[in-house]
Amino acid sequence: MGIKGMEFIKEITSYIFIEDKPEKADIIFVPGGSWPEPAENAAKIWLDGYAPYILPSGKHSMSKGYFPGTMTKKDKYRGNYNTEWEFMKDVVISYGVNETAILKEDDAVWTRENAFKSREVTDKHNLVIKKAIICCKSFHAKRCLMFYSFAYPEAEFIVCPVDIEDINKDNWFKTESGIEHVMGELSRCGGQLKKAIPIWLENC
């Protein structure tokens, strides 16, 4: 691989893979999915006292049309879950999160809806979100940050992702699966967020 090619890979890596250390926040958001690891991470952060609420969000993926069950740790998470939210609620409760701290959004089927339907929930509960933590898959981090920033233009976000499917910032470009996931995210960040640009400009 040429030097320029490696530089392009580094730029893509820097753009897609975002990671912050947890900070005190008003809420922890968990965009939907079939992997327990993001919700497990959210539970650990909640137990460490970084935020009073967790808001998992999700019905099922748009492509599948149903929730297929957990992708990993099938021996641990055996519930008959109808939605991603039910699944993630079970995950965080299994780690010791109080049920009263868990808010509910179980209608979203893609990342934009995760963000904007979560906004509907926090508004309904009269929560003012000035700073929030997002717990997501590491290769999903940029798109999550962009959509939640679109839904909450007044808020600051801390992104605390986890690696899944053995895909991380150091190796994604070495496997077909890693390339597919990361380059797919790169494409979606552009194609799905065109309408956000005027909103961001208004809040500069």
N, C-alpha and C positions, 0 to 999 in steps of 0.2 A: 504494500500500500504506500502511495506517495505521501509526502509531507502534507500537501494541500488536502488530500483525502482525509487524513487523520485530523486535520484542523476542522474540517467540516463536521466530522463525527463529534469532536469535542464541543463545537458550537451547538449541535443538536442536543447533545447530552446536557449541556448547561441550561438550555432552554426548557427541556421537558422535565428533567429531574430537579425538583425543588425540595429542600429539606431545611426546616428550622428546628431549633430547640423549643420545647414547650415553654409557654409563658402564661401568667395569669390571664384569664379570658372570661367572657360572659357565657360562652357556650362551646360545646364540641359538636361539630357537624360530621356525620358519617354518610357519604354518598353510597347508594345501594350497590349491591353486588352479591355474588355467591361465595365469596371467600370470607372466612371468619377473621382473618388477621387484622384488617383495618378496625373492626369493631373491638377486637381484643386490645389493640393498641389504645383505642379511645377509652376503654374501661380502665386500663392501667393509668392513663393520664388523669382520668376523673378521680381514681382512688388516691392519686398523689395530690389532689386538691387544687388542680389548675382551673377548674370551671365547675359551676353548680349544676349544669344541665348537659345532657347528651341528646342530640336529635338525629337518630338514624332516619334515613329517607329512602323509600323505594317500594315499588310494587313488584315488578319483574322487569327483565330486559325487554326492550322493544322488539328485538329480533326473535326471541323465543316465544313470548306471549304467555309465559307461565314461569313460576319459580322452580328450578330444577333440583333444589337442595344444595347442600354445601359441597364445595369442590374439594375441600380438604377436611381432615379430622372427622371423618364420617362416624367413627366410633364414639366421639364426644357429643356431636350435635345430631341427634337422632330424631328430632321433632318432625312432625308432619306440618311443615311451614307452608302457608299459602302465599306469603309475601316476603320480600327481602326485609321489610321492617320487622315482621314477626321473628325471623331468623336472627337479625342483629340484636333485637331486644333480648332474646334467649342467650346470645353470646355474652352481652354485657352483664346480665343478671348472674350468669354462671361465674363471673369474676367478682361479684360482690357489689355491683352498682345497685343503689336503691331504686326500686321501681318508680318512686315519686320523682326521681330526677330525670326520667326518660320521657321525652316528648315524642309525639307520633306524627309521622308523615308516611302514608302507605299507598300513595296514588301515583308517584312519579315513575316514569319508564325510561328516562334518559337523563344525562347530567344536567342539562338546562332545567328540567323540571325538578330535579333534586334541589337545586338552588332556589328557584322561584317559589316552589311549593313549600319549602322550608321557611322562606320569608313570610308566606301567608300564615304559617303556624306561629312563628315568633310574634308577628303583629297581633294575631288573635289573643295571644297570652300577654300582650302589652310589654313585651321584652324589648329593651333598647340594646341593640347589639353594637357595641363600640369596638370590641376586639373578639375574634373567634378563632378557634382551632379547627382545622380540617384534617381528619384522619382518612386516608385513602390509599390506593395502590400507588407505588412510586412512579410508575410510568403514566399514571392518570393525573398526577399532581398539578401540572400546568393547566390542564383544561378545567379541573375542579376549581383552582384558584381564580381563573378567568371568569367562570360562570358565577361563582359565589360573590366575587367582586362586582359583577354586573348586577346581581340581585341586591347586594348590600353595598352600594357605592360609598357610603359613609363609614364603613367599618375597616379595621385593620385585620389582616389574616395571618395566622401562623400555620404553616403546613407541616404536618407530622406524618409522613407516609411510611408504609412498610413495603418491602419487596415480596412479590409473589411469583410463582412459577419459575423460580431461580433466575428471574430477570432483574438486573440492577444496572446502575449507571456505569459500572466497569465492564460489563460483559454483553450488553444488549445487542451489540453489533456483531457478535460472534455466532449467533444462532438464527435460524430462519424465523423461529417464533418471536425472538426478541426484536428482530428487525420489523416483523409484521406489526407487533404491538406498538412499538415506538413511532415508526413512520406513519402508522394509522392515526396515532394521537397527534402527530405533527400536522397531518392533513386536516383532521377535525378541528383543531384549534383555529385554523384559518377559515374553513368553510362554515363552521357553526357560529362563529362569533362576530360576523360582519356587523350585525345590528348593535353590538355593544359599543362600537367605537364612538358614535356621537354622544353616548351617555358618559363615557370616560372623559371625553373632551369637555363636557359640561362641568365635570367635577375636578378639572385640573386646578 
